[in-house]
Amino acid sequence: MQADARRTRLLDLVRSRGFASLPELAQELDVSESTIRRDVELLEESGSARRTHGGVFYTGPSPNLPHFELRHEMQWSKKRQIAKAAALLIEEGDTVILDGGSTTYELAQMLVGRTLQIVTNSLPVANLFMASPTTELILLGGYVHSATGVSLGPYANEMISRLSARRAVLSVAGITEHGLYNSNLLLVETERAMMKAGGEVIIVADSTKFGRQSLAQMCELSEVDKLVVDHEISEAWQKKVQDAGVDLIVAPAEMAIIDRPISPKAS
């Protein structure tokens, strides 16, 4: 097999599984593990994969869902800034609730390989952690919204009401002086349940969301603990957020990814 074809096949395997070990990749592609390591290094440079202890995680483009296709490309750089800053707020061993927003998905990619408990209603987010040896995954059930790949409704809400997490990281469609909004009534109900289950509520939202209202109000601004936004947020909005008692974190335009050590799984 030619090198380009082999790397394409390798990426297909990792993408379909979320995680694959180096030995199984070497066996399936009929090459040595050292060859796989070199191929993975190239994939890491392109942002398509990330190597961790004994294997490779897929960290490439967002899932092929309307929710991601419509929103992801336009504000991708801002979402990446926000995700990098939000990742620094998550500590090893945390139990973290993640919703199905495109910015949250960017954050999830950066948490792959860390020692965490992840609770999510998002199938795309869950797929990232599905085979992680260092992450415990709890997937909420319920009606699955086809445009976003997230589970919603009474079953999801009932399940999340029985759980407790250190942090809940949520995305929104709009923020005004009156509060935070999303465009789906069922989604808002589930996110309210997530807020109740999270000891600390972190909102990730790019600067274009400010001053915009959507269909259903999720909460008042003062109910949020931290809000992570890109550097293009206006000074007026910075003041409004801070006056509401929210800890505002503004991600800089260029922020290098800080690699955290991957803790061994507790025995």
C-alpha positions as CSV (number, residue, x, y, z in Angstrom):
1,M,0.0,0.0,0.0
2,Q,1.3,3.4,-0.9
3,A,2.0,5.9,1.9
4,D,-0.8,8.3,1.0
5,A,-3.3,5.5,0.7
6,R,-2.2,3.9,4.0
7,R,-2.6,7.2,5.9
8,T,-6.0,7.7,4.4
9,R,-7.0,4.2,5.5
10,L,-5.5,4.8,8.9
11,L,-7.5,8.0,9.3
12,D,-10.7,6.2,8.2
13,L,-10.1,3.6,10.9
14,V,-9.5,6.1,13.6
15,R,-12.5,8.3,12.5
16,S,-14.9,5.4,12.5
17,R,-13.8,4.0,15.9
18,G,-13.0,7.3,17.7
19,F,-9.9,5.5,19.2
20,A,-7.7,2.7,17.9
21,S,-4.6,1.1,19.5
22,L,-1.2,1.2,17.7
23,P,-0.9,-2.6,17.6
24,E,-4.3,-3.1,15.9
25,L,-3.6,-0.4,13.4
26,A,-0.3,-1.9,12.6
27,Q,-1.9,-5.3,12.2
28,E,-4.8,-4.1,10.0
29,L,-2.5,-2.1,7.7
30,D,0.2,-4.7,7.7
31,V,3.0,-2.4,8.7
32,S,5.2,-1.9,11.8
33,E,4.2,0.2,14.8
34,S,7.0,2.6,14.1
35,T,5.5,3.2,10.6
36,I,2.1,3.9,12.3
37,R,3.8,6.3,14.7
38,R,5.3,8.3,11.8
39,D,1.9,8.4,10.0
40,V,0.2,9.5,13.2
41,E,2.7,12.3,13.6
42,L,1.6,13.7,10.2
43,L,-2.0,13.3,11.2
44,E,-1.3,15.2,14.4
45,E,0.2,18.1,12.4
46,S,-3.0,18.4,10.4
47,G,-5.1,18.3,13.5
48,S,-6.9,15.1,12.4
49,A,-5.7,12.8,15.2
50,R,-3.9,12.8,18.6
51,R,-1.7,10.1,20.0
52,T,-2.0,9.1,23.6
53,H,-0.8,6.1,25.6
54,G,-1.0,3.1,23.3
55,G,-3.3,4.5,20.7
56,V,-4.7,7.3,18.6
57,F,-7.8,9.4,19.0
58,Y,-9.7,11.1,16.2
59,T,-9.8,14.9,16.6
60,G,-10.6,15.9,13.0
61,P,-13.5,18.0,11.6
62,S,-16.9,18.1,13.2
63,P,-19.5,15.5,12.4
64,N,-21.5,15.7,9.2
65,L,-24.6,17.2,10.8
66,P,-26.6,20.3,9.7
67,H,-25.9,21.9,13.1
68,F,-22.2,21.7,12.6
69,E,-22.2,22.4,8.8
70,L,-24.2,25.7,9.2
71,R,-22.3,27.1,12.1
72,H,-18.9,25.6,12.4
73,E,-17.0,27.1,9.5
74,M,-17.9,30.7,9.8
75,Q,-16.8,31.1,13.5
76,W,-14.3,28.2,13.7
77,S,-11.3,30.3,14.8
78,K,-13.3,32.0,17.5
79,K,-14.6,28.7,18.7
80,R,-11.1,27.3,18.8
81,Q,-9.9,30.2,20.9
82,I,-12.8,29.7,23.4
83,A,-12.3,26.0,23.6
84,K,-8.6,26.4,24.4
85,A,-9.4,28.8,27.2
86,A,-12.2,26.7,28.6
87,A,-10.0,23.6,28.6
88,L,-7.8,25.3,31.2
89,L,-10.7,25.5,33.6
90,I,-11.1,21.7,33.6
91,E,-9.1,19.9,36.2
92,E,-7.9,16.3,36.2
93,G,-10.5,14.0,37.8
94,D,-13.4,16.4,37.2
95,T,-16.9,15.2,36.4
96,V,-17.9,17.4,33.5
97,I,-21.3,17.8,31.8
98,L,-21.0,18.7,28.1
99,D,-23.9,19.7,25.8
100,G,-23.9,19.3,22.0
101,G,-23.0,22.7,20.8
102,S,-20.3,23.2,18.2
103,T,-18.1,25.2,20.6
104,T,-18.5,22.5,23.2
105,Y,-17.5,19.9,20.6
106,E,-14.2,21.9,20.0
107,L,-13.6,21.8,23.8
108,A,-14.4,18.0,23.9
109,Q,-11.7,17.4,21.3
110,M,-9.1,19.1,23.6
111,L,-10.2,17.0,26.6
112,V,-9.6,13.7,24.9
113,G,-7.0,11.6,26.7
114,R,-7.4,13.4,30.0
115,T,-8.5,11.7,33.2
116,L,-12.2,12.8,33.5
117,Q,-15.8,11.7,33.9
118,I,-17.7,13.0,31.0
119,V,-21.5,13.3,31.0
120,T,-23.1,14.3,27.7
121,N,-26.3,14.1,25.7
122,S,-24.3,14.5,22.4
123,L,-23.6,11.5,20.2
124,P,-20.7,13.3,18.4
125,V,-19.1,14.3,21.8
126,A,-19.6,10.8,23.2
127,N,-17.9,9.3,20.1
128,L,-14.7,11.2,20.9
129,F,-14.5,9.6,24.4
130,M,-16.0,6.2,23.6
131,A,-12.8,4.2,23.7
132,S,-10.7,6.4,25.9
133,P,-8.8,4.4,28.6
134,T,-8.6,7.5,30.9
135,T,-12.2,8.8,30.5
136,E,-15.4,7.4,32.1
137,L,-18.3,8.2,29.8
138,I,-22.0,8.6,30.8
139,L,-24.3,9.1,27.8
140,L,-27.8,10.5,28.4
141,G,-30.6,8.8,26.6
142,G,-33.8,10.1,25.1
143,Y,-35.2,11.4,21.8
144,V,-32.3,12.1,19.4
145,H,-32.5,15.4,17.5
146,S,-31.4,14.6,13.9
147,A,-29.9,18.0,13.2
148,T,-27.6,18.1,16.2
149,G,-27.1,14.5,17.3
150,V,-28.2,15.3,20.9
151,S,-30.7,13.5,23.1
152,L,-33.5,15.6,24.5
153,G,-36.8,15.3,26.3
154,P,-38.1,13.7,29.6
155,Y,-35.8,10.7,29.5
156,A,-32.7,12.8,29.2
157,N,-33.9,15.2,31.8
158,E,-34.8,12.4,34.3
159,M,-31.4,10.8,33.9
160,I,-29.5,14.1,34.4
161,S,-31.6,14.9,37.5
162,R,-30.1,11.8,39.2
163,L,-26.5,12.9,38.5
164,S,-24.1,15.4,40.0
165,A,-21.1,17.0,38.4
166,R,-18.4,19.4,39.3
167,R,-18.8,21.5,36.2
168,A,-21.4,21.9,33.4
169,V,-20.2,23.4,30.1
170,L,-23.0,24.6,27.9
171,S,-23.4,26.6,24.7
172,V,-26.1,29.1,23.7
173,A,-27.6,30.7,20.6
174,G,-28.0,34.2,22.1
175,I,-27.2,36.4,25.0
176,T,-29.1,39.6,26.0
177,E,-29.4,41.7,29.1
178,H,-32.4,39.5,30.0
179,G,-30.5,36.2,29.9
180,L,-29.2,33.3,27.8
181,Y,-31.2,31.7,25.0
182,N,-31.3,28.6,22.8
183,S,-33.5,27.9,19.7
184,N,-35.1,24.6,20.8
185,L,-37.6,24.3,23.7
186,L,-36.7,20.7,24.5
187,L,-32.9,21.6,24.4
188,V,-33.5,24.4,26.9
189,E,-35.3,22.1,29.3
190,T,-32.4,19.6,29.2
191,E,-29.8,22.3,29.6
192,R,-31.6,23.7,32.6
193,A,-31.4,20.2,34.1
194,M,-27.7,20.2,33.3
195,M,-27.2,23.5,35.1
196,K,-28.9,22.1,38.2
197,A,-26.6,19.0,38.1
198,G,-23.4,21.1,37.7
199,G,-21.7,22.6,40.7
200,E,-20.2,25.3,38.4
201,V,-21.9,26.5,35.2
202,I,-19.6,27.5,32.4
203,I,-21.0,29.0,29.2
204,V,-18.9,29.0,26.0
205,A,-20.1,31.5,23.4
206,D,-18.5,33.5,20.6
207,S,-18.9,37.2,20.4
208,T,-21.5,37.1,17.7
209,K,-24.0,35.6,20.2
210,F,-24.2,38.8,22.3
211,G,-27.2,41.1,21.7
212,R,-29.1,38.2,20.0
213,Q,-32.2,36.6,21.4
214,S,-33.5,33.2,20.4
215,L,-36.7,31.2,20.9
216,A,-36.5,30.1,24.5
217,Q,-34.7,31.6,27.6
218,M,-32.4,29.1,29.3
219,C,-31.6,31.3,32.3
220,E,-30.7,34.7,33.5
221,L,-27.2,35.9,33.1
222,S,-26.6,36.0,36.9
223,E,-27.2,32.3,37.1
224,V,-23.9,31.6,35.2
225,D,-20.6,31.2,37.1
226,K,-18.2,31.6,34.2
227,L,-18.5,32.8,30.6
228,V,-15.8,32.1,28.1
229,V,-15.8,34.3,25.0
230,D,-13.4,35.3,22.2
231,H,-11.4,38.6,22.2
232,E,-13.9,40.4,19.9
233,I,-16.5,40.9,22.7
234,S,-17.2,44.6,23.1
235,E,-16.2,46.6,26.2
236,A,-19.9,47.4,26.8
237,W,-20.7,43.7,26.9
238,Q,-17.7,42.9,29.1
239,K,-19.1,45.4,31.6
240,K,-22.6,43.9,31.4
241,V,-21.4,40.4,32.1
242,Q,-19.2,41.5,35.0
243,D,-21.9,43.6,36.5
244,A,-24.1,40.5,36.5
245,G,-21.5,38.9,38.8
246,V,-20.2,36.5,36.2
247,D,-16.5,35.6,35.9
248,L,-15.7,36.6,32.4
249,I,-12.8,34.9,30.6
250,V,-11.7,36.5,27.3
251,A,-9.6,34.1,25.1
252,P,-6.8,35.9,23.3
253,A,-6.6,35.9,19.5
254,E,-3.7,33.5,19.5
255,M,-3.5,31.0,22.2
256,A,-1.2,27.9,22.0
257,I,-2.7,24.6,23.1
258,I,-1.1,23.7,26.4
259,D,-0.5,20.0,26.6
260,R,-1.4,18.7,30.0
261,P,0.1,15.5,31.3
262,I,-2.1,12.5,30.9
263,S,-2.6,10.9,34.3
264,P,-2.5,7.2,34.6
265,K,-5.8,5.5,35.3
266,A,-6.5,5.1,39.0
267,S,-6.1,1.6,40.2
